[in-house]
């Protein structure tokens, strides 16, 4: 039985076992990893009733903590969402194994043959908040990429994550892979997070997945390198050339499909030439669906809106709220996004290809979209099977982080008694 009171010793033991497992997993066969993921998917489906029962305990805990409806939605699991977890595990299993992939190859005049090939990062620490499905996504992607992983889920999803983790372990066992390859920190104690952030002897990178508070804490305290997943201050700019029906379809989906995910739009910027036509139609449609529209003048004259304040720009609501502002042109929209955005995901709705090209060229968010809902900002929708997060920095991984992004590379240099003159 682990000593849950001695957090430094507990985490050091987890780290040492993860390091040992990573050495085995890094050279495990593609077949073994695929079999482990498929077996884990079967186990999740077989134990769906147990997972839903565990999730009920988490939902009770969330209600006691006073979580918002959007956060409760993130936490909630039902059979449909469990099917999504199963589908994600199987999708990752079907993907090509990234480990050992030859990224480039060349011959030198010296007679050397040089290859650059993908190699696992080693041990990844994932710190996340309420969404229990991250347990499966992160575990699967790390396994596929040959990395051991230490998962530290949110206190809200403690029971659900524990059951999902048991299914991942069942998959590892059935494939003959080390159970320590996927470990879940078995305590809600926040001291475990501080320990994980300082485990430079065992952990190669930290991936935080959650709100601004969590990511800020990780960035401040981590001694281990971090793939930052900042908040999703997602903008949509509606150009004067935008098609009305496309605009209505995209904006309503981007805001209301699921408000609690990082790809939900939080701010609309509307070209002033269409503020009274397309802009009004969009705002009225949002209000009709129950969205609180925080609008700047003159759009705040539209009945049902509330007056926007400076605090509404650059705000991640994760709820049925949206900030709206009219802009004189595309350059003003771009300037606003540069000032208030988080380099996560931004979108332009336009039929003018020059406007779309300018938007793509002048902004440097991790994901830029044209005439598509920002709710597609998701590794599964990018063909990655799942994602461990969306990295908003520029070093190493950027955008949806799938299995390939959880690798580094090494050089394989071959000669034939070759010496340097």
MARDREN-169553 format. One line per 4 residues: number of its first residue (from 1); their letters; for each residue x negated, y negated, z negated of C-alpha. Coordinates in nm, 3 decimals, padded with zeros to 5 digits. Layout:
BEGIN
NUM = A = X/Y/Z; ... .
This chain:
BEGIN
1 = XXXX = 00.000/00.000/00.000; -00.137/-00.339/00.097; -00.202/-00.589/-00.183; 00.025/-00.874/-00.071 .
5 = XXXX = -00.085/-01.094/-00.361; -00.449/-01.114/-00.250; -00.395/-01.299/00.078; -00.765/-01.350/00.168 .
9 = XXXX = -00.837/-00.979/00.124; -00.519/-00.882/00.310; -00.604/-01.101/00.610; -00.969/-00.997/00.616 .
13 = XXXX = -00.860/-00.633/00.630; -00.614/-00.707/00.913; -00.885/-00.899/01.100; -01.145/-00.624/01.066 .
17 = XXXX = -00.902/-00.360/01.186; -00.796/-00.577/01.480; -01.159/-00.628/01.579; -01.221/-00.255/01.573 .
21 = XXXX = -00.906/-00.186/01.773; -00.997/-00.447/02.034; -01.313/-00.253/02.119; -01.101/00.052/02.204 .
25 = XXXX = -00.822/-00.139/02.374; -01.060/-00.339/02.592; -01.152/-00.026/02.787; -00.821/00.160/02.758 .
29 = XXXX = -00.678/00.291/03.084; -00.404/00.104/03.266; -00.191/00.417/03.243; -00.218/00.436/02.864 .
33 = XXXX = -00.120/00.070/02.824; 00.173/00.110/03.063; 00.294/00.420/02.883; 00.274/00.243/02.547 .
37 = XXXX = 00.487/-00.045/02.674; 00.748/00.182/02.830; 00.770/00.388/02.511; 00.804/00.068/02.307 .
41 = XXXX = 01.088/-00.047/02.533; 01.267/00.285/02.481; 01.219/00.255/02.105; 01.364/-00.098/02.096 .
45 = XXXX = 01.676/00.017/02.277; 01.714/00.328/02.063; 01.685/00.119/01.747; 01.900/-00.172/01.864 .
49 = XXXX = 02.156/-00.118/01.586; 01.880/-00.131/01.323; 01.735/-00.446/01.482; 02.075/-00.619/01.484 .
53 = XXXX = 02.125/-00.523/01.118; 01.783/-00.666/01.031; 01.866/-00.978/01.231; 02.182/-01.025/01.020 .
57 = XXXX = 01.956/-01.057/00.713; 01.749/-01.316/00.897; 02.059/-01.511/00.998; 02.171/-01.517/00.633 .
61 = XXXX = 01.827/-01.648/00.538; 01.850/-01.912/00.812; 02.190/-02.031/00.695; 02.059/-02.060/00.339 .
65 = XXXX = 01.770/-02.272/00.471; 02.017/-02.494/00.657; 01.883/-02.427/01.008; 02.049/-02.626/01.286 .
69 = XXXX = 02.287/-02.449/01.527; 02.018/-02.463/01.797; 01.762/-02.300/01.566; 02.015/-02.037/01.461 .
73 = XXXX = 02.069/-01.962/01.829; 01.694/-01.913/01.874; 01.695/-01.672/01.580; 02.002/-01.472/01.680 .
77 = XXXX = 01.985/-01.130/01.846; 02.268/-00.931/02.000; 02.274/-00.634/02.234; 02.240/-00.857/02.542 .
81 = XXXX = 01.929/-01.026/02.404; 01.783/-00.694/02.294; 01.835/-00.573/02.651; 01.633/-00.879/02.754 .
85 = XXXX = 01.352/-00.773/02.520; 01.359/-00.424/02.671; 01.357/-00.566/03.025; 01.062/-00.790/02.935 .
89 = XXXX = 00.858/-00.499/02.800; 00.926/-00.295/03.112; 00.845/-00.590/03.338; 00.506/-00.637/03.171 .
93 = XXXX = 00.446/-00.262/03.198; 00.507/-00.273/03.574; 00.256/-00.549/03.637; -00.092/-00.485/03.767 .
97 = XXXX = -00.352/-00.442/03.493; -00.562/-00.761/03.491; -00.864/-00.608/03.312; -01.147/-00.535/03.552 .
101 = XXXX = -00.992/-00.729/03.839; -01.264/-00.866/04.067; -01.205/-01.240/04.089; -01.489/-01.303/04.334 .
105 = XXXX = -01.795/-01.129/04.474; -02.100/-01.245/04.665; -02.452/-01.145/04.766; -02.759/-01.360/04.704 .
109 = XXXX = -03.070/-01.390/04.925; -03.262/-01.239/04.634; -03.082/-00.910/04.694; -02.846/-00.939/04.396 .
113 = XXXX = -02.481/-00.849/04.425; -02.270/-01.054/04.181; -01.910/-00.996/04.078; -01.693/-01.204/03.847 .
117 = XXXX = -01.437/-00.974/03.680; -01.160/-01.021/03.425; -01.230/-00.914/03.069; -01.014/-00.934/02.752 .
121 = XXXX = -01.057/-01.224/02.513; -01.077/-00.985/02.217; -00.847/-01.058/01.921; -00.562/-01.307/01.956 .
125 = XXXX = -00.374/-01.461/01.666; -00.018/-01.566/01.748; 00.169/-01.793/01.506; 00.533/-01.852/01.590 .
129 = XXXX = 00.857/-01.967/01.438; 01.212/-01.839/01.453; 01.241/-01.647/01.782; 01.198/-01.275/01.704 .
133 = XXXX = 01.164/-01.185/02.073; 00.820/-01.347/02.067; 00.707/-01.044/01.866; 00.771/-00.822/02.168 .
137 = XXXX = 00.652/-01.072/02.430; 00.324/-01.150/02.255; 00.256/-00.790/02.160; 00.320/-00.670/02.515 .
141 = XXXX = 00.111/-00.933/02.689; -00.183/-00.889/02.455; -00.169/-00.511/02.499; -00.149/-00.541/02.878 .
145 = XXXX = -00.451/-00.771/02.883; -00.657/-00.542/02.659; -00.647/-00.769/02.354; -00.570/-00.677/01.997 .
149 = XXXX = -00.321/-00.917/01.841; -00.235/-01.040/01.493; 00.124/-01.164/01.485; 00.240/-01.407/01.220 .
153 = XXXX = 00.612/-01.462/01.278; 00.828/-01.724/01.116; 00.979/-01.664/00.775; 01.325/-01.684/00.933 .
157 = XXXX = 01.266/-01.386/01.165; 01.085/-01.171/00.909; 01.317/-00.870/00.919; 01.390/-00.874/01.295 .
161 = XXXX = 01.023/-00.909/01.382; 00.937/-00.624/01.148; 01.174/-00.385/01.326; 01.053/-00.489/01.671 .
165 = XXXX = 00.694/-00.445/01.555; 00.774/-00.090/01.443; 00.889/-00.016/01.799; 00.563/-00.153/01.941 .
169 = XXXX = 00.367/00.069/01.703; 00.572/00.369/01.814; 00.468/00.291/02.171; 00.099/00.270/02.079 .
173 = XXXX = 00.115/00.601/01.892; 00.285/00.781/02.179; 00.014/00.665/02.420; -00.274/00.752/02.189 .
177 = XXXX = -00.381/00.390/02.142; -00.491/00.245/01.805; -00.198/00.126/01.594; -00.413/-00.163/01.471 .
181 = XXXX = -00.402/-00.310/01.822; -00.074/-00.486/01.731; -00.047/-00.598/01.370; 00.222/-00.807/01.204 .
185 = XXXX = 00.128/-01.008/00.896; 00.349/-00.845/00.628; 00.418/-01.153/00.417; 00.602/-01.483/00.439 .
189 = XXXX = 00.330/-01.650/00.231; 00.204/-01.959/00.418; -00.145/-01.895/00.283; -00.172/-01.619/00.545 .
193 = XXXX = -00.155/-01.883/00.818; -00.444/-02.079/00.669; -00.651/-01.763/00.647; -00.575/-01.666/01.006 .
197 = XXXX = -00.681/-02.010/01.131; -01.024/-01.973/00.972; -01.105/-01.610/01.066; -01.385/-01.690/01.310 .
201 = XXXX = -01.552/-01.353/01.249; -01.249/-01.164/01.376; -01.020/-01.385/01.587; -01.115/-01.521/01.929 .
205 = XXXX = -00.821/-01.753/01.998; -00.505/-01.877/01.826; -00.178/-01.931/02.012; 00.078/-02.141/01.819 .
209 = XXXX = 00.433/-02.122/01.946; 00.679/-02.352/01.776; 00.766/-02.709/01.695; 00.548/-03.015/01.665 .
213 = XXXX = 00.488/-02.957/01.294; 00.351/-02.607/01.342; 00.133/-02.697/01.639; 00.001/-03.005/01.461 .
217 = XXXX = -00.089/-02.797/01.155; -00.272/-02.543/01.370; -00.464/-02.807/01.562; -00.568/-02.982/01.240 .
221 = XXXX = -00.676/-02.675/01.045; -00.792/-02.418/01.300; -01.158/-02.326/01.314; -01.073/-02.075/01.587 .
225 = XXXX = -01.013/-02.205/01.943; -00.646/-02.287/02.015; -00.422/-02.261/02.320; -00.192/-02.550/02.235 .
229 = XXXX = 00.179/-02.520/02.309; 00.303/-02.870/02.236; 00.667/-02.974/02.214; 00.871/-02.979/02.532 .
233 = XXXX = 00.945/-03.346/02.600; 01.100/-03.251/02.933; 01.206/-03.522/03.179; 01.418/-03.516/03.492 .
237 = XXXX = 01.392/-03.811/03.730; 01.692/-03.855/03.960; 01.570/-04.029/04.274; 01.796/-04.249/04.487 .
241 = XXXX = 01.780/-03.977/04.755; 01.910/-03.704/04.524; 02.203/-03.488/04.633; 02.497/-03.530/04.395 .
245 = XXXX = 02.601/-03.165/04.371; 02.244/-03.039/04.329; 02.191/-03.304/04.063; 02.499/-03.205/03.867 .
249 = XXXX = 02.413/-02.835/03.889; 02.050/-02.879/03.784; 02.098/-03.135/03.505; 02.388/-02.954/03.339 .
253 = XXXX = 02.198/-02.625/03.347; 01.873/-02.786/03.231; 02.043/-02.942/02.927; 02.323/-02.708/02.824 .
257 = XXXX = 02.227/-02.350/02.920; 02.019/-02.313/02.604; 01.938/-02.632/02.418; 01.691/-02.476/02.174 .
261 = XXXX = 01.422/-02.368/02.422; 01.119/-02.572/02.522; 01.233/-02.599/02.886; 01.556/-02.781/02.798 .
265 = XXXX = 01.561/-03.133/02.944; 01.546/-03.408/02.682; 01.537/-03.726/02.893; 01.698/-03.835/03.220 .
269 = XXXX = 01.550/-04.117/03.426; 01.792/-04.242/03.693; 01.705/-04.467/03.989; 01.893/-04.795/03.936 .
273 = XXXX = 02.035/-04.785/04.291; 02.248/-04.481/04.198; 02.308/-04.557/03.831; 02.676/-04.641/03.887 .
277 = XXXX = 02.741/-04.349/04.121; 02.538/-04.033/04.070; 02.416/-04.152/03.731; 02.765/-04.216/03.598 .
281 = XXXX = 02.890/-03.882/03.732; 02.609/-03.694/03.559; 02.655/-03.874/03.228; 03.030/-03.819/03.229 .
285 = XXXX = 02.979/-03.449/03.306; 02.732/-03.416/03.019; 02.970/-03.587/02.778; 03.254/-03.361/02.892 .
289 = XXXX = 03.043/-03.061/02.790; 02.984/-03.206/02.442; 02.642/-03.365/02.494; 02.557/-03.677/02.295 .
293 = XXXX = 02.411/-03.915/02.552; 02.170/-04.174/02.408; 02.172/-04.435/02.684; 01.982/-04.758/02.740 .
297 = XXXX = 02.163/-05.058/02.894; 02.334/-05.081/03.138; 02.413/-04.708/03.120; 02.517/-04.750/02.756 .
301 = XXXX = 02.830/-04.929/02.887; 02.964/-04.593/03.004; 03.235/-04.480/02.758; 03.125/-04.199/02.528 .
305 = XXXX = 02.755/-04.285/02.524; 02.563/-04.410/02.221; 02.301/-04.682/02.231; 01.949/-04.544/02.274 .
309 = XXXX = 01.672/-04.668/02.046; 01.296/-04.659/02.085; 01.297/-04.336/01.881; 01.489/-04.158/02.156 .
313 = XXXX = 01.199/-04.182/02.403; 00.956/-03.895/02.357; 01.196/-03.704/02.131; 01.251/-03.329/02.145 .
317 = XXXX = 01.612/-03.285/02.037; 01.646/-02.907/02.090; 02.017/-02.974/02.061; 02.312/-03.112/02.259 .
321 = XXXX = 02.152/-03.455/02.286; 01.982/-03.630/02.576; 01.818/-03.970/02.628; 01.906/-04.158/02.949 .
325 = XXXX = 01.749/-04.462/03.111; 01.775/-04.640/03.446; 01.446/-04.716/03.624; 01.378/-04.946/03.917 .
329 = XXXX = 01.177/-04.696/04.119; 00.981/-04.370/04.110; 00.667/-04.541/03.982; 00.853/-04.670/03.676 .
333 = XXXX = 00.978/-04.316/03.615; 00.624/-04.180/03.643; 00.495/-04.446/03.403; 00.766/-04.358/03.151 .
337 = XXXX = 00.681/-03.988/03.168; 00.310/-04.061/03.128; 00.387/-04.267/02.818; 00.641/-04.042/02.647 .
341 = XXXX = 00.594/-03.695/02.795; 00.409/-03.399/02.646; 00.258/-03.258/02.969; 00.490/-02.960/02.944 .
345 = XXXX = 00.752/-02.967/03.225; 00.892/-03.252/03.435; 01.125/-03.248/03.734; 01.232/-03.467/04.025 .
349 = XXXX = 01.569/-03.440/04.198; 01.527/-03.580/04.547; 01.595/-03.509/04.912; 01.313/-03.743/05.018 .
353 = XXXX = 01.001/-03.523/05.061; 00.772/-03.825/05.019; 00.923/-03.900/04.678; 00.877/-03.538/04.570 .
357 = XXXX = 00.517/-03.540/04.694; 00.442/-03.862/04.505; 00.592/-03.719/04.184; 00.383/-03.403/04.217 .
361 = XXXX = 00.067/-03.599/04.296; 00.091/-03.869/04.029; 00.190/-03.653/03.731; -00.023/-03.383/03.569 .
365 = XXXX = 00.219/-03.189/03.352; 00.153/-02.817/03.323; 00.472/-02.753/03.525; 00.624/-02.988/03.782 .
369 = XXXX = 00.953/-02.903/03.952; 01.153/-03.027/04.249; 01.530/-02.967/04.271; 01.522/-02.685/04.014 .
373 = XXXX = 01.636/-02.650/03.655; 01.365/-02.701/03.395; 01.502/-02.393/03.215; 01.290/-02.197/03.466 .
377 = XXXX = 00.983/-02.308/03.265; 00.932/-01.953/03.145; 00.672/-01.687/03.213; 00.936/-01.426/03.290 .
381 = XXXX = 01.084/-01.654/03.556; 00.734/-01.706/03.698; 00.697/-01.333/03.755; 00.474/-01.274/03.452 .
385 = XXXX = 00.720/-01.039/03.282; 00.706/-01.249/02.967; 00.499/-01.529/02.818; 00.311/-01.584/02.497 .
389 = XXXX = 00.379/-01.957/02.526; 00.336/-02.253/02.758; -00.005/-02.412/02.718; -00.002/-02.788/02.763 .
393 = XXXX = -00.376/-02.842/02.735; -00.620/-02.820/03.024; -00.886/-02.581/02.894; -00.868/-02.216/03.003 .
397 = XXXX = -00.493/-02.138/03.008; -00.228/-02.383/03.128; 00.146/-02.349/03.180; 00.310/-02.012/03.109 .
401 = XXXX = 00.054/-01.785/02.945; 00.094/-01.430/03.074; -00.137/-01.130/03.066; -00.384/-01.266/03.324 .
405 = XXXX = -00.418/-01.592/03.128; -00.517/-01.391/02.820; -00.840/-01.284/02.985; -01.178/-01.444/03.036 .
409 = XXXX = -01.435/-01.316/03.282; -01.783/-01.173/03.289; -02.043/-01.142/03.561; -02.159/-00.803/03.683 .
413 = XXXX = -02.498/-00.838/03.851; -02.645/-00.544/04.048; -02.988/-00.512/04.199; -03.222/-00.241/04.323 .
417 = XXXX = -03.540/-00.295/04.130; -03.493/-00.666/04.213; -03.739/-00.910/04.053; -03.756/-01.287/04.054 .
421 = X = -04.048/-01.450/04.228 .
